């Protein structure tokens, strides 16, 4: 296997290795690494400030442009990279299954309401256009109250600076003739980002411990304090008022017809 931190994506853009993205059999679901320790209580420790996230322009699942800063500021963000046709049991399927379980735990913690989002960025903009990621995202965006954004790039060159900023290496598996196959490999990482857009923790495969990750999220929420909780509550109230107002207007319009 040949590691190519940047060149692999240029290769994807030039030869379109994922254009057809042939599916293969899923060898089975992976499970999270066993926790060999008792995670410390939320707020009993401090997460280091690793780096600020540099801005970039991406595409959401509707094809609209979105700034990365809009997805990494204002809320605690858990960000990962993926591609829609990944079948590696220790890759994207494992990551998104883990995130789905973590999402459910966050949803049931009222102190985190409106304060956490997940962001998944495609590694292969050649294949994963907005329509592709929209279809892929349906399984995970089942709760409209929880923000889980799936985004891609318009072109490979727009994605390269993002990968460089996060230090996300990727590679392509080559066949015996040295030709690129359709399977893109990458080192699974998840990035925990605070509401100010600073990376505070990086989880690699061996350290994807859902209990510890949840405690880290709680720790950042406690660090933000009551002001952030009040702002999140206000956003939730405004959203509910908007839904209520729309419902009332619709009822009045129906009554008048």
C-alpha positions in Angstrom: 0.0 0.0 0.0 1.4 3.4 -1.0 0.9 6.4 1.3 0.2 9.6 -0.5 -0.9 12.4 1.7 -1.7 14.8 -1.1 -1.0 13.1 -4.4 -3.7 10.5 -4.0 -6.4 13.1 -4.2 -4.9 14.6 -7.2 -4.9 11.1 -8.7 -8.6 10.8 -7.9 -9.3 14.0 -9.6 -7.3 13.0 -12.7 -8.3 9.5 -13.3 -11.7 9.4 -11.5 -10.9 6.1 -9.7 -14.1 6.3 -7.8 -16.4 7.2 -10.6 -18.1 3.8 -10.6 -17.3 2.9 -7.0 -17.9 -0.8 -7.2 -19.4 -2.2 -4.1 -17.8 -5.2 -2.3 -19.1 -7.4 0.5 -19.1 -6.0 3.9 -16.9 -8.3 6.0 -18.8 -7.4 9.2 -19.3 -4.7 11.7 -16.4 -3.6 14.0 -16.8 -2.9 17.6 -15.2 -0.1 19.7 -11.9 -0.9 21.4 -12.5 -2.2 24.9 -12.1 0.5 27.5 -9.3 -0.6 29.8 -9.8 2.2 32.2 -12.4 4.2 34.0 -12.9 7.5 32.1 -12.4 10.5 34.4 -15.5 12.5 35.2 -16.5 15.4 32.9 -15.0 18.7 34.0 -12.3 17.0 36.2 -9.7 17.6 33.5 -8.8 20.1 30.8 -8.4 19.3 27.1 -5.4 20.9 25.5 -5.8 23.5 22.7 -4.2 21.8 19.7 -4.8 24.2 16.7 -7.4 26.5 15.1 -9.3 25.1 12.2 -8.5 27.0 9.0 -11.5 28.1 6.9 -12.5 26.6 3.6 -15.4 26.6 1.2 -17.2 23.3 0.8 -20.6 22.1 -0.5 -23.5 20.8 1.6 -25.8 18.0 0.6 -28.1 20.4 -1.3 -25.2 21.7 -3.4 -25.0 25.1 -1.6 -21.6 26.4 -0.6 -20.9 26.5 3.1 -17.8 27.8 4.9 -16.0 25.3 7.2 -16.0 27.9 9.9 -19.8 27.8 10.0 -19.5 24.1 10.7 -16.8 24.3 13.3 -17.8 27.4 15.4 -20.7 28.2 17.6 -21.1 24.6 18.8 -18.9 21.7 20.1 -18.1 19.8 16.9 -17.1 16.3 16.3 -15.6 16.1 12.7 -14.5 13.1 10.7 -13.7 12.3 7.0 -15.4 9.6 5.0 -16.3 8.4 1.6 -19.7 7.0 0.7 -18.6 3.6 -0.7 -16.2 2.6 2.1 -16.8 -0.9 3.3 -13.8 -1.3 5.6 -15.3 -2.5 8.9 -12.7 -0.4 10.7 -13.3 2.6 8.5 -16.2 4.8 7.7 -19.0 2.3 8.6 -17.5 1.9 12.1 -17.0 5.6 12.5 -20.6 6.5 11.6 -22.0 3.7 13.7 -20.0 4.9 16.6 -21.1 8.5 16.0 -24.8 7.5 15.7 -24.6 5.9 19.1 -22.8 8.9 20.5 -25.4 11.2 18.9 -28.2 9.3 20.7 -26.4 9.7 24.0 -25.9 13.5 23.4 -29.6 13.9 22.4 -30.7 12.5 25.8 -28.6 14.8 27.8 -30.6 18.0 28.2 -27.5 20.0 29.2 -26.1 19.5 25.7 -29.3 20.4 23.8 -28.4 22.6 20.8 -24.7 22.7 21.7 -23.2 19.8 19.7 -23.0 19.0 16.0 -21.3 16.3 13.9 -19.6 17.0 10.6 -18.6 14.4 8.0 -16.4 15.6 5.1 -16.1 13.4 2.0 -12.5 12.4 1.0 -13.6 11.9 -2.6 -15.4 14.8 -4.2 -15.0 13.2 -7.6 -17.6 10.5 -6.7 -19.2 12.0 -3.6 -21.1 14.9 -5.1 -24.0 16.5 -3.2 -26.5 14.0 -4.4 -24.4 11.1 -3.3 -23.8 12.4 0.2 -27.4 13.4 0.6 -28.4 9.8 -0.1 -25.7 8.5 2.3 -26.7 10.9 5.0 -30.4 9.9 5.2 -29.5 7.0 7.6 -27.8 9.3 10.1 -29.8 12.6 9.9 -33.0 11.1 11.3 -33.4 13.7 14.0 -34.0 17.2 12.7 -33.2 18.6 16.2 -29.6 17.3 16.0 -27.2 18.9 13.6 -25.2 16.3 11.6 -23.8 17.8 8.4 -22.4 15.9 5.5 -20.3 18.0 3.1 -18.1 17.5 0.1 -15.8 19.7 -2.0 -16.4 21.1 -5.4 -13.1 19.7 -6.6 -10.1 17.9 -5.3 -8.0 21.1 -5.1 -10.5 22.6 -2.7 -10.2 19.7 -0.4 -6.4 19.4 -0.3 -5.9 22.4 2.1 -8.5 21.0 4.5 -6.7 17.6 4.6 -3.4 19.3 5.1 -4.7 21.5 7.9 -6.1 18.5 9.8 -3.1 16.3 9.0 -5.4 13.7 7.5 -3.3 11.3 5.4 -5.0 9.2 2.7 -3.8 6.5 0.3 -4.9 4.6 -2.7 -4.5 0.8 -3.0 -2.7 -0.1 -6.2 -3.1 -3.3 -8.2 -0.3 -5.5 -9.4 0.2 -3.3 -12.5 0.5 -0.1 -10.4 -3.0 1.1 -11.4 -5.2 2.8 -8.8 -8.1 0.7 -7.7 -11.4 2.2 -6.5 -10.7 1.7 -2.8 -9.5 4.8 -1.0 -7.9 4.2 2.4 -7.4 6.7 5.1 -6.3 6.6 8.7 -9.5 6.9 10.7 -9.5 10.0 12.9 -12.1 12.1 14.6 -11.5 15.7 15.7 -13.2 17.3 18.7 -13.5 21.0 18.2 -14.7 23.6 20.7 -17.2 26.3 20.0 -14.4 28.7 19.2 -13.1 26.6 16.3 -10.1 25.1 18.1 -9.2 21.4 17.9 -9.1 20.1 21.4 -8.8 16.3 20.9 -7.9 13.9 18.1 -9.1 10.3 18.3 -7.5 7.6 16.2 -8.9 4.1 15.9 -7.3 2.7 19.1 -8.7 5.7 21.1 -12.3 5.8 19.8 -13.8 5.2 23.2 -17.4 6.4 23.1 -17.6 6.8 26.9 -14.4 8.9 26.9 -15.6 10.9 23.9 -18.9 11.7 25.6 -17.1 12.9 28.7 -14.8 15.0 26.5 -17.8 16.7 25.0 -19.3 17.3 28.4 -16.0 18.7 29.6 -16.0 21.3 26.8 -19.7 22.1 27.6 -18.8 22.7 31.2 -15.8 24.8 30.2 -18.1 27.0 28.2 -20.2 27.7 31.2 -23.8 28.9 31.8 -23.6 31.7 29.1 -23.3 29.1 26.4 -26.1 27.0 27.9 -28.3 30.0 27.9 -27.5 30.9 24.3 -28.2 27.3 23.3 -31.5 27.3 25.1 -32.4 30.6 23.4 -31.7 29.1 20.0 -33.9 26.2 20.7 -36.7 28.4 21.9 -36.4 30.6 18.8 -36.6 27.5 16.6 -39.6 26.2 18.4 -41.3 29.6 18.1 -40.6 29.6 14.4 -42.2 26.2 14.0 -45.2 27.3 16.1 -45.6 30.5 14.1 -45.5 28.6 10.8 -48.0 26.1 12.0 -50.4 28.9 13.2 -50.1 30.7 9.9 -50.8 27.6 8.0 -53.9 27.0 10.1 -55.2 30.5 9.6 -54.6 30.2 5.8 -56.6 26.9 5.7 -59.4 28.5 7.8 -59.7 31.4 5.4 -60.0 29.2 2.3 
